[in-house]
Amino acid sequence: MTYSAPHTGMPVLPIRDAALLRQQAWLEGRWQDADDAHVVEVTDPADGKVIGTVPDMTGRETARAIAAAAAAYPAWRAMLAKERAAILREWARLMREHKEDLAIIMTCEQGKPLSEARGEIDYAMSFFDWYAEEAVRMNGETMPSHKPNSRVFVTREPVGVTAAITPWNFPSAMITRKAGAALAAGCPMIVRPATETPYSALALAELGRRAGVPGGVFQVVTGEPKAIATALTDSPVVRKVSFTGSTEVGRKLIAQSAATVKKVSMELGGHAPFIAFDDVNVMAAAKGALGAKFATTGQDCLAANRIYVHERIHDAFAHHFTEMTKAMKMGPGMEEGVELGPLMSESAVQKCEEHVADAVAKGAKLLCGGKRSDLGGTFYEPTVLIGVTPDMKIYREETFGPVAPILSFSREAEVIAKANDSDFGLAAYLYTRDIGRAMRVSEALEYGMVGLNTPSFTGASIPFGGYKQSGLGREGSVHGLEDYTELKYTCIGSIDDDLEPDAIAAE
């Protein structure tokens, strides 16, 4: 809800450093309100209460941020790589120092359990640490020349001003994964955080300021998503846009970026299959599926959305998985021991209800959950379905909530075909003890990432990204750094000093 005047007074959250909770956007090296003084409310999804407000900025303020980034670019690019690395290391150190405050801010605006928020802060800071090391290793290459009396080499140069449009489910890590690579490469970055979770982004901006990030190099513009995104994609000054979010929005951003032929990296929708063969430890596989499904209350592009279990172990797996699901504690993220928090919005709850109702109507059996929680609000009970078939909505669509559909299979070729029968291809999970099968199935799965006998495989050093309509490019790893660079080839001719002037002219 937008208001015509800024929120008065600072939000009250149980953090030690109150200066980390900012209600202004960070651009041009200073904290600013929207030009028209409009603001947007930020609420706690656990109870719907207003935490505070942030500026509701538009294309006007975004244009100023772009100009500030362009002005800051030459000096940031010219800075020695080791100097940029030192700033990133200090930024990471400050995140470690203020980890608890950052986690509390995240839990209050996003809803995830505090233990998960702490884990995300660790994950987020790892990108600054990683790219501080990679900044000084942005090496080029030399190669044998194809011309006499010449030398050829290739260098990597920063792409220029960049922009990031980030989601609400990982409000810190999706920023640092992009910004760490961009800043290490020598590129300024403008961040448009999700409307629901701007405070995590603004806290990062405050720590970046303390770490010595120059004004204009890292900026956070809050407010109207369409206007800000359009200003970023239309500007010829912005040379790369990185987006994490839905495939639908990703398509639009790619189209909007085409007019200026920008580089884009897109981490889009997922519809992850989880495959358990009959040679596994059933309890271990069920526990792995639990982690793959219910992290971030299922609001994760990596969440297992179709759990395929071999028919020989299907019933035992379903039993153990359901008992584990029932034992999970749901509640507000700040409560001790909570494992499942609220969903982000009423529409998310409605989608869970729609998928479950459709599945049950078409013959699926409900083993637990299947309704709104007695906690009220946007809490939805963790749910397990068996007997799911391809004609059900949940088989084709990403639920983005705590609903786990279990399907039975009998043959390896059958489950590979079913797993690949999707427009998406971000991540897949595979549980088997057979090394031959592990290699065959991993290679056959049309997914950018495969977790073999593990529900957890992300990290700063790995190339995160997917196949098909799950995105373009990679984030994290050295490949993520390369995405913020352009290759420049240089040919040096006439290097033989002994050549006569006439001979040089002939060359």
C-alpha positions in Angstrom: 0.0 0.0 0.0 1.5 3.4 -1.1 1.3 6.5 1.0 2.0 10.2 0.2 4.2 10.8 3.2 7.2 8.9 4.7 6.7 6.7 7.7 7.5 8.7 10.8 9.8 7.2 13.4 12.1 4.2 13.1 10.7 0.7 13.0 11.3 -1.2 16.2 13.0 -4.6 15.8 15.2 -6.4 18.3 18.5 -5.6 16.7 21.6 -4.1 18.3 22.6 -1.7 15.5 19.6 0.4 14.7 21.4 2.1 11.9 21.1 -1.1 9.8 17.3 -0.7 9.5 17.0 2.0 6.9 13.8 3.6 5.6 15.4 5.5 2.7 16.9 4.3 -0.6 20.6 4.4 -1.2 21.6 6.2 -4.4 24.2 8.8 -5.4 26.1 8.0 -2.3 23.4 9.2 0.1 20.2 8.1 1.7 17.2 9.6 -0.1 13.4 9.7 -0.2 11.3 9.5 -3.3 11.1 12.7 -5.3 7.3 12.9 -4.6 7.7 11.6 -1.0 5.6 8.5 -1.7 6.4 5.4 0.3 5.4 1.8 0.4 4.7 -0.3 3.5 6.8 -3.3 4.5 4.9 -5.9 6.5 5.8 -9.0 8.6 4.2 -12.0 6.8 3.9 -13.8 10.1 1.3 -11.4 11.4 0.7 -8.8 8.7 1.8 -6.0 10.9 3.6 -3.0 9.3 7.3 -2.9 10.0 7.9 0.4 8.4 8.1 2.0 4.9 10.6 2.6 2.1 10.5 5.2 -0.7 8.3 4.4 -3.6 10.7 5.5 -6.4 10.1 5.4 -10.1 12.0 5.9 -13.3 13.1 9.4 -12.4 15.2 8.3 -9.4 16.4 5.3 -11.3 17.7 7.6 -14.1 19.7 9.5 -11.4 21.1 6.2 -10.1 22.2 5.2 -13.6 23.9 8.5 -14.1 25.7 8.1 -10.7 26.8 4.6 -11.6 28.2 5.8 -14.9 30.1 8.6 -13.2 31.6 6.2 -10.7 32.5 3.6 -13.2 35.9 4.9 -14.5 37.4 5.2 -11.1 36.1 1.9 -9.9 37.3 0.1 -13.0 40.7 1.8 -12.8 41.1 0.7 -9.1 43.6 -2.1 -8.6 41.9 -5.5 -8.4 43.5 -6.0 -5.0 42.0 -2.7 -3.8 38.5 -3.8 -4.9 39.1 -7.2 -3.2 40.0 -5.5 0.1 36.7 -3.6 0.1 34.7 -6.8 -0.6 36.6 -8.6 2.2 35.7 -5.8 4.6 32.1 -5.9 3.5 32.0 -9.6 4.3 33.7 -9.0 7.7 31.0 -6.5 8.6 28.3 -8.9 7.6 29.9 -11.5 9.9 30.0 -8.9 12.7 26.4 -8.0 12.3 25.1 -11.5 11.3 22.4 -11.7 14.0 21.0 -8.3 13.2 20.9 -9.1 9.5 19.2 -12.4 10.2 16.5 -10.8 12.4 15.8 -8.1 9.7 15.4 -10.9 7.2 13.1 -13.0 9.3 10.9 -10.0 10.2 10.3 -9.0 6.5 10.5 -12.4 4.8 9.1 -14.8 7.4 11.7 -17.6 7.2 12.8 -19.2 10.4 15.6 -17.3 12.2 17.9 -20.4 11.8 17.4 -20.3 8.1 18.0 -16.6 8.0 21.3 -17.0 9.8 22.2 -19.7 7.2 21.4 -17.3 4.4 23.6 -14.6 5.8 26.5 -17.1 5.9 25.7 -18.0 2.3 25.4 -14.3 1.3 28.7 -13.2 2.8 30.5 -16.2 1.2 30.0 -14.5 -2.2 31.9 -11.4 -1.1 34.7 -13.6 0.3 34.8 -15.7 -2.9 34.8 -12.8 -5.3 37.4 -10.9 -3.3 39.7 -13.9 -4.1 38.6 -14.1 -7.8 39.0 -10.3 -8.4 42.8 -10.7 -8.5 42.5 -13.7 -10.9 40.6 -12.2 -13.7 43.3 -13.4 -16.1 43.5 -13.1 -19.8 45.3 -15.4 -22.3 47.9 -15.3 -25.0 47.9 -17.5 -28.1 50.1 -18.3 -31.1 49.8 -15.6 -33.6 48.2 -16.2 -37.0 50.3 -13.4 -38.6 54.0 -13.0 -38.9 55.9 -10.5 -36.7 52.9 -10.0 -34.4 51.6 -11.1 -31.0 48.0 -11.7 -30.0 46.3 -11.7 -26.6 42.9 -11.6 -25.0 41.9 -9.7 -21.9 38.7 -9.5 -19.9 37.3 -6.1 -19.2 34.3 -5.1 -17.1 31.1 -4.9 -19.0 30.1 -1.5 -17.5 27.1 -0.3 -15.5 25.0 -3.3 -14.3 21.6 -3.8 -12.7 20.1 -6.5 -10.5 16.5 -7.2 -9.9 16.2 -9.6 -6.9 13.5 -11.7 -5.3 12.0 -11.9 -1.8 12.7 -15.5 -1.0 16.5 -15.0 -0.6 16.7 -11.2 0.0 20.4 -11.1 0.9 22.1 -13.9 -1.0 20.6 -13.1 -4.4 22.1 -9.6 -4.1 25.6 -10.6 -3.0 25.8 -13.4 -5.6 25.3 -10.7 -8.3 27.0 -7.7 -6.7 30.1 -9.7 -5.5 30.8 -10.7 -9.1 30.0 -7.3 -10.6 32.1 -5.3 -8.2 35.0 -7.7 -8.4 35.0 -7.4 -12.2 35.0 -3.6 -11.9 31.3 -2.9 -12.6 29.0 -0.7 -10.6 25.6 -2.2 -9.7 22.1 -0.8 -9.2 19.9 -3.1 -7.2 16.1 -3.1 -7.3 15.1 -5.4 -4.3 11.7 -7.1 -4.0 9.0 -4.8 -2.7 8.3 -7.3 0.1 11.9 -7.4 1.4 13.8 -4.1 0.9 15.3 -3.9 4.4 17.8 -6.7 3.8 19.1 -4.9 0.7 19.3 -1.5 2.5 21.2 -3.1 5.4 23.7 -4.4 2.9 24.0 -0.9 1.4 24.8 0.5 4.9 27.5 -2.1 5.5 28.9 -1.5 2.0 29.1 2.2 2.8 31.0 1.4 6.0 33.3 -1.0 4.1 34.3 1.8 1.7 32.3 1.1 -1.4 32.4 4.5 -3.3 29.1 6.4 -3.9 27.5 5.3 -7.1 29.2 1.9 -7.2 26.5 0.0 -5.3 23.0 1.6 -5.1 19.6 0.3 -3.9 16.5 1.8 -5.5 13.2 0.8 -3.8 9.7 1.2 -5.2 7.5 0.6 -8.2 8.8 -2.5 -9.9 7.7 -1.9 -13.5 8.9 1.7 -13.7 12.3 0.9 -12.2 12.8 -2.2 -14.3 11.8 -0.4 -17.5 14.3 2.5 -16.8 17.0 -0.1 -16.2 16.3 -2.2 -19.3 15.7 0.8 -21.6 18.9 2.6 -20.7 21.8 2.2 -23.1 24.1 3.0 -20.2 23.2 -0.2 -18.4 25.1 -2.9 -20.1 23.9 -5.9 -18.2 20.8 -6.9 -16.3 20.7 -9.9 -13.9 17.3 -11.1 -12.7 16.2 -13.9 -10.3 12.5 -14.6 -10.3 9.7 -16.1 -12.4 10.1 -17.2 -16.0 7.2 -15.0 -17.0 8.9 -11.9 -15.8 12.2 -13.0 -17.1 10.8 -13.3 -20.6 9.6 -9.7 -20.4 13.0 -8.4 -19.1 14.8 -10.3 -21.9 12.5 -8.7 -24.5 12.9 -5.2 -23.0 16.7 -5.6 -22.9 16.9 -6.6 -26.6 16.5 -3.1 -27.9 19.9 -2.1 -26.4 21.4 -5.6 -26.9 22.3 -6.0 -23.2 23.9 -8.9 -21.6 21.5 -10.7 -19.4 21.7 -13.5 -16.8 18.4 -15.0 -15.8 17.8 -17.4 -12.9 14.1 -18.3 -13.5 11.5 -20.8 -12.5 12.2 -24.3 -11.3 10.2 -27.5 -11.2 12.8 -29.8 -9.6 12.4 -33.6 -9.8 13.6 -35.7 -6.8 14.3 -39.4 -7.8 14.8 -42.2 -5.3 15.7 -45.6 -6.6 15.1 -48.9 -4.7 18.7 -49.4 -3.7 18.8 -46.5 -1.2 18.4 -46.3 2.5 14.7 -45.3 2.6 15.0 -43.2 5.8 18.0 -41.3 4.4 16.2 -40.6 1.1 13.1 -39.4 2.9 15.1 -37.1 5.0 16.9 -35.8 1.9 13.5 -35.2 0.2 12.3 -33.3 3.3 15.2 -30.9 3.1 14.8 -30.5 -0.7 11.1 -29.8 -0.4 10.5 -27.7 2.7 13.5 -25.3 2.9 12.2 -21.7 2.9 8.7 -23.3 3.4 8.9 -24.6 -0.1 9.3 -21.1 -1.5 12.5 -21.9 -3.3 13.2 -22.4 -7.0 15.3 -25.4 -6.0 12.4 -27.0 -4.1 11.6 -30.6 -5.1 8.2 -30.3 -6.8 7.9 -33.9 -8.1 9.1 -36.7 -5.9 9.6 -39.9 -7.9 10.0 -43.0 -5.8 10.6 -46.5 -7.1 7.6 -48.7 -6.6 9.4 -51.2 -4.4 10.1 -48.6 -1.7 7.2 -46.2 -2.4 5.0 -47.1 0.5 7.8 -47.1 3.1 9.2 -43.9 1.7 5.8 -42.2 1.8 5.2 -43.3 5.4 8.6 -42.1 6.7 8.4 -38.8 4.7 4.9 -38.1 6.0 5.8 -38.8 9.6 8.8 -36.4 9.3 6.6 -33.8 7.7 4.1 -34.0 10.5 6.8 -33.5 13.1 8.0 -30.2 11.6 7.2 -27.1 13.7 5.4 -24.3 12.0 5.2 -20.8 13.4 6.5 -17.2 13.3 10.2 -17.2 12.3 11.4 -15.6 15.5 10.0 -18.4 17.6 12.5 -20.9 18.9 12.7 -24.2 17.0 10.4 -23.2 14.1 11.2 -25.0 10.9 8.4 -23.7 8.7 7.3 -20.1 8.5 4.4 -18.3 6.8 4.1 -18.0 3.0 4.8 -14.6 1.6 1.3 -13.7 0.4 -2.3 -14.7 0.3 -1.9 -15.5 -3.4 0.7 -18.1 -2.4 -1.7 -19.8 0.0 -4.4 -19.8 -2.7 -2.1 -21.5 -5.2 -1.4 -24.2 -2.7 -5.1 -24.7 -2.1 -5.7 -24.7 -5.8 -3.1 -27.4 -6.5 -4.2 -29.6 -3.6 -7.9 -29.4 -4.5 -7.2 -30.2 -8.2 -5.0 -33.2 -7.3 -7.5 -34.6 -4.8 -10.4 -34.1 -7.3 -8.4 -36.1 -9.9 -7.6 -39.0 -7.6 -4.6 -38.1 -5.5 -4.6 -39.1 -1.8 -3.9 -36.7 1.0 -1.5 -38.1 3.6 -1.2 -35.0 5.8 -1.9 -31.3 5.7 -3.9 -30.0 2.8 -5.4 -26.9 4.4 -4.6 -23.5 6.0 -2.9 -23.7 9.4 -4.8 -22.9 12.6 -2.1 -20.2 13.0 -4.1 -18.2 10.5 -2.7 -15.5 8.2 -0.6 -17.0 5.4 0.4 -20.2 7.2 -0.3 -23.3 5.2 0.1 -26.8 6.6 3.0 -28.9 5.2 1.2 -31.3 2.8 1.9 -34.7 1.3 0.1 -36.2 -1.6 0.4 -39.6 -3.2 -1.1 -40.9 -6.4 -0.2 -37.8 -8.3 -0.6 -38.1 -12.1 0.5 -36.0 -15.1 -3.0 -34.5 -15.7 -2.9 -32.6 -12.4 -1.8 -29.0 -12.1 0.8 -29.7 -9.5 2.6 -32.0 -11.9 3.1 -29.2 -14.5 3.2 -26.0 -12.4 5.6 -24.9 -9.7 3.7 -24.7 -6.4 6.1 -22.5 -4.5 4.8 -23.7 -1.2 4.9 -26.6 1.3 3.1 -29.2 -0.8 5.0 -32.4 -1.6 3.6 -34.7 -4.4 4.9 -38.3 -4.4 4.8 -40.4 -7.6 5.7 -44.0 -8.2 7.9 -45.4 -11.0 9.2 -48.8 -12.0 12.0 -48.3 -14.7 15.0 -46.0 -15.0 14.2 -44.9 -18.6 10.6 -44.2 -17.5 11.6 -41.9 -14.6 14.2 -40.0 -16.7 11.5 -39.3 -19.4 9.1 -38.1 -16.7 11.7 -35.9 -15.0 12.7 -34.3 -18.2 9.1 -33.7 -19.3 9.1 -30.1 -18.2 9.8 -26.7 -19.7 12.1 -26.1 -16.7 15.6 -27.4 -16.0 17.1 -25.7 -13.0 17.9 -28.5 -10.5 17.3 -32.2 -10.0 17.9 -34.5 -7.1 19.0 -38.2 -7.4 19.3 -40.8 -4.7 21.0 -44.1 -5.6 23.9 -46.2 -4.4 24.6 -47.6 -7.9 27.5 -45.6 -9.3 26.8 -46.6 -12.9 23.2 -45.6 -12.5 24.2 -42.4 -10.8 26.4 -41.4 -13.8 23.8 -42.5 -16.4 20.9 -40.7 -14.9 22.8 -37.6 -13.9 24.0 -37.2 -17.5 20.5 -37.9 -18.9 18.7 -35.3 -16.7 18.2 -32.0 -18.6 19.0 -29.8 -15.6 21.8 -27.4 -14.9 22.5 -28.8 -11.5 22.1 -32.2 -10.0 22.3 -33.1 -6.3 23.4 -36.7 -6.0 22.5 -38.2 -2.6 22.3 -34.7 -1.1 19.6 -32.1 -0.8 22.2 -29.3 -0.5 24.7 -28.4 -3.2 24.8 -24.6 -3.5 27.8 -22.5 -2.7 29.8 -19.5 -3.9 32.2 -21.7 -5.9 29.6 -23.5 -8.0 28.0 -22.3 -11.3 24.4 -21.8 -10.4 21.9 -21.9 -13.3 19.6 -23.9 -15.4 18.6 -25.3 -18.8 15.6 -24.5 -20.9 13.2 -21.9 -19.5 15.0 -21.9 -16.2 17.3 -19.2 -17.3 20.4 -18.0 -19.1 24.0 -17.7 -17.8 25.5 -18.8 -14.6 26.0 -17.1 -11.2 28.6 -17.9 -8.6 32.0 -19.5 -9.5 34.5 -18.1 -11.9 31.8 -18.4 -14.6 29.7 -15.9 -12.7 32.6 -13.4 -12.7 33.0 -13.9 -16.5 29.4 -13.0 -17.0 30.2 -9.4 -15.9 33.1 -9.1 -18.4 33.7 -8.6 -22.1 36.5 -10.3 -24.0 38.9 -8.0 -25.8 41.2 -9.4 -28.4 44.3 -7.3 -29.3 46.8 -7.9 -32.2 50.2 -6.2 -32.0 51.8 -6.0 -35.3 55.3 -5.1 -36.6 57.2 -6.2 -33.5 60.4 -7.0 -35.3 62.7 -4.0 -34.8 65.1 -5.3 -37.5 62.6 -4.7 -40.3 63.3 -1.8 -42.6 60.6 0.9 -42.8 59.6 -0.3 -46.3 59.2 -3.8 -45.0 57.0 -2.6 -42.1 54.9 -0.7 -44.6 54.4 -3.8 -46.7 53.3 -5.7 -43.7 
